[in-house]
C-alpha cells in the first residue's frame, strides 16, 4: 500500500484500513478534508447478457490465450459477426 493512500487513518495495509474505518467515521476527520472537483462520464455504460457457464469458461480461456480480457475478446468477436450480418443484409 502506497504511503499516501491512507493519510487520515495512518493505515499501512488494506486490512488496517478496513479495520480503521469499521470503527471510525469520516465525521472524526471532517476538518482534515478538502473539497475536490471531478467529472463523471455518465455516457459510458455496459449491457450484460447471460452466458452459459461452460461457454463463459471457454471464452475466458480463449481470451487468456490471446492476452486480452474476456470482455475485450467478446466485443471484438461480436463486432466482427454483426458487421458480417450487416454486409449480408445490405
C-alpha positions, 0 to 999 in steps of 0.5 A: 500500500502506497504511503499516501493512500491512507493519510487520515487513518495512518493505515499501512495495509488494506486490512488496517484500513478496513479495520480503521474505518469499521470503527471510525467515521469520516465525521472524526476527520471532517476538518482534515478534508478538502473539497475536490472537483471531478467529472463523471462520464455518465455516457459510458455504460455496459449491457450484460447478457447471460452466458452459459457457464461452460461457454463463459469458461471457454471464452475466458480461456480463449481470451487468456490465450490471446492476452486480452480480457474476456470482455475485450475478446467478446466485443471484438468477436461480436463486432466482427459477426454483426458487421458480417450480418450487416454486409449480408443484409445490405 
